[in-house]
């Protein structure tokens, strides 16, 4: 395919990006030793057939170090997106559904500014979804089990003292969320507490509410664990409960599961059980399944890694994920 090429030198890379002009260029920083790069090249080949005006470039990250260093490529696979000679987006990791979404969104006629505006819109939608992920959401440094700054420790202790049930998000795990939420909510510091999708405030405001006796009235009433688990399982049509997240699996079984899921092209969400001990232990009993990862489709348990592998080998996985089987 004319729009699926390889760049082996910095000069080739720069020439390809320059030649594309306002059309989208997708550059895959890869390594021959990484099997997930091979899988993503297959995804790129399919996208190249669909998006004939987009140029897809394969580049060995270690063979062209000057380019990799310039764009701070720390791992493979990493994808950079260019328009008008300017980088407009980035994606780290082997995420076929996310790559497809980004190409579909960016492969339209327009300027880098328009692409950046579209990217900002996507981020705001993601932030809104995170804020509303639970009736009471706390954005902190670290987790509720292991806060990683003094302010985060204090607010976790306050919420525990007043029996406030909440979910938390570690802003240190996602720089895009960390910076984006400051602008989205016009609140420059962390921690940040949200109730029913609305910003309550930071540590000082939570302290004032606790002292005045208003904290329990401000935060939604605690829900049962069963109700919370059911809500979380149905948060997305395809939900994967794992150690880590899409960007960084934190155990071998979760990593293998991500590789299989990303190869299907089916969109899915993840829940990091390491961030929430209550969910981690409760889900084992709720679903009568003692290990992780756990995959759910339309609220129903499919199983763990072994079952996912069996479905993949039999060719049934995609139809199961789409709820057709």
N, C-alpha and C positions, 0 to 999 in steps of 0.2 A: 504494500500500500504506500502511495506517494506521501501520505500524511502521517506515516508511522516510521520514524527515522532514528538513527543512533548518532550521538555526538561523542567523539573520542578525544577532542581537544577543546580548549577554551575558545579558540577562534571559531571552530565549528558551531559551538553552542551560541556564541554571540551573533554569528551570522544567521542562524536559524531563527533566533528570537527577533532579530531586526527585520528579516524578510517577511515575517508573519504580519507585521504592521499592527493594525487594530484587531486582527483576528486573534483568537485565543491560542496560546501555546501552553501545553502541559508537559512539564519536565519531570521524569521519574528518576530520582537519584537511587540507584540500585546497587546490589552486589551479587555476584555470581553464586556465592556460597549461601545466600539466604533464600530458602524455598518460597517464602512469602512474596519475594520480589517476582519470582516466576509466575506465581498465581496472579499477581496484579498486572503483569505484562499481558496475560490472557484477557483480563478485563479491559485493559487499554486497547487491545486489538479489536475487541467488539465495539468499544466506544468510537474508535477510529472509523469503522464502517458506517456508524450512524451519524457522526459529526465530521463530514468530509471537509469542512472549511476550518477545522481545528487541527493544529499540528501537535502530534504526540512524540515526545523525544525520550529515548532511553539513554541514560548517562551513568557510567560506572563511577560511583562516588569517590572511590580510592584512586582511580586512574586519572582523574582530573581534579586534584586537590585544591588548586587555586579557585575553582568555581565552588567547590564544596565549602571551603573556608569562608569565601565571600558571603555565602548565604547561610552560614552557620548550620550546616548539615551535620547532625550529631548521631543519627541512626538511619537505618534503611528498613523499609522503603520510606522515602519522603517525596512529596509532590509539591512542586512550585507552579504557580499559574501566572502567566505573563500576558499583558495586553499593551500595545503601543510601546513595547520595550520596557515596561515597568511591571514589577511584581505586584499582583493585586490580591493574591491569596496563597495559602499554604495548607498542607495537610500532612501530618506525621502519622505513619503507621499504615497497616494493610487493611483498609476499610472500603471494600468495594461499593457498598451502598452510598457512603459519603462521597467517594470519588465521583460516582455517577451523578449525584445531586449537584456537586460543584460544577462539573462540566456542563450539565444541562442549564444551570443558572448563568454561568459565565460565557457560554458559547452563543452569545447574542451580540448583534452589532451595537457598539457603544464604546464609551471611553473608559479609561481606568477609574475615573471619578464615579461613573455610574455603577461600575462593578463594586467599588468600595461601598457605595450607598446601599447596594443590594446586600452586601456582606453584613453591613450594620443592621439591616432589617432582620436578617436571619439570626444574628446574635441577640437582638431584642426579643425575638420569639422564643429563643432558647432560655433566656433569662426569665421571661414570664413563666415558662413551663417549670423551671427550677423553683421559683418563688412559690408557685402553687402546687409543688410536689407533695406537700403535707399541710394540714391546717396551720401548723406552727413550724416555721423554717428558720434555722439559725445558720448564718454564714460565718465561719470562724477559721482561724488558723489551726489546722489539725482536726481531730475528731472529738466527739463528745467523750470518748474513752481516754484519749490522749491529746488534750489541748496543747498547742505549741507556742503560746504566749500568755503573759500574765492576765491580760484583759479577757482572753478567751476562757482561761481557767476560772476567772471570777464569774463570768456570765453563766457558764455551765453549772457552777456551784449554786448560783442563785436560782436557776430554773429547777435544779434538783431539789433544793430546799423547799420550794413552793409547789412541788409535785406537778410541774408543767411538762406535759408530754410533747415532744418535738422531734423533728428530724434535722440533721445537720449536713452541711456541705463544706468540704475542706477547700478553701480558696487557694491554698498552696499547691493543690493538684491541678489547677487549671488557670493559667495566667490570663486567658481571654475573659473568663468569668470574673476573675479578681478585678481587672481593670474596667471591664464593661459595666459591672454592677454599680460602681461608683458614679458613673455618668447616668445610668438608667434611673437610679433612685436619688441622684443629687445628694449623695452622702459619702464623704471622702474617706472614711475610716472603717475599720473592722474591730469587733464583730458587728453584724447587722442582724436584727431579729424582725421577722415578718409574721403577721397573723392574718389569715384568710387573704393572702396575696398583697397585703398592705404593709408598708414599712412602719414598724413600731419605733425603732431607733437603735442606738448603741448601748454600751454598758451603763453610762450615766442615766439615761432615760429609764432603762430597766430597773436600775437601783431605786430611782424615784418612785416608779410604779409599785415596786415591792414594799417600800417604806410607807406608802400611802394606802396599801391594801388593794390597789387596783390591778395588780398584775394578773391575778386569777380571772378577773373580769375581762381583761384585754385579750388574753390568749384563749383560744377555743377550748371548750371542755375536752378532757381526755377521752379518746375513743378506745374501745377494747382492742386488744392485740389482734384478735381474729378479724375484726373489721379492717384494721390497718393492713394486715397481710393481704386480705382480699382486694383492697383498693390498690395496693402496690402491684400485685400480680396482674391486675387489669389496667395498669397504667398505660400499657401499650399492647397492641395485638400480639406482638412477640416480645417476651421479656426473658432475659437471661440473668439469673442470680449467680454471681461469681465473686472470686477474690480479685479485686482490682476493677478496672473499667475498660472501655473500648480502647483507650489510648495506652494503657499499661496494665497487662495482666500480672497478677502477683503470685501465681503458682502455675506449675506445668500443665495441670488439667485444664485450667481456665485458658491458658495460652493456646492449647490445642483446639479447644472449643471455639475460641475467637477465629482462628485460622479457617476452620470449617465454615463457621457462620458467614464470615466475610467473603468466602468463595461462592456463596449461593446468590449474592446480589439482592437478597431480601433484607429490607430494613428491619431493625430491631433496636430495643433499648436494653440497657444493663443496669443492674443494681449492685453496688459494692457492699457485700455482706461484712467486710472488715470495718466498715464505717458505722455499723449499727448492730450491736451484739444482740439486742432484743429480736430483731428480724432474723438474724443468723440462727439463733437457737429456736425461735418460735416456728420458723418455716419448716424445720425438720419434722416437728410434731404435726403441724397443720397438714402437710402433704404426705406424711409417713414415708419420707425419703431422707436418709440419714447423712448424705454427703452432698458436696458441691463440686462443680456447678449444677444448677437446675434450670431447665428450659421449660417455659410455659407458652402455649399458643391459645389465644382467646380465653385466658383464665384457666386452662387445663394443663396439668403437668404432662410433659412429654417424657422427661427423664434426664439422665446425666450424660456424661461424655460417651460411655459405651453404647448407649441407645442412639445417640446422635451419629456416632460412627457407623452403626448398623444401617441407619436410615440413609446415610450418605452413600454407603457401598451398594445398597439396593436400589438407589436412584429415587427414593421416595421422599427425601428430606425437603426439597423445595415445595412439593405439594402439601406436605404436612405443615410447613411454616406458613403457607398461604391459606391454611385452613380448609384445603380441598380434600384431605384424606382423613 
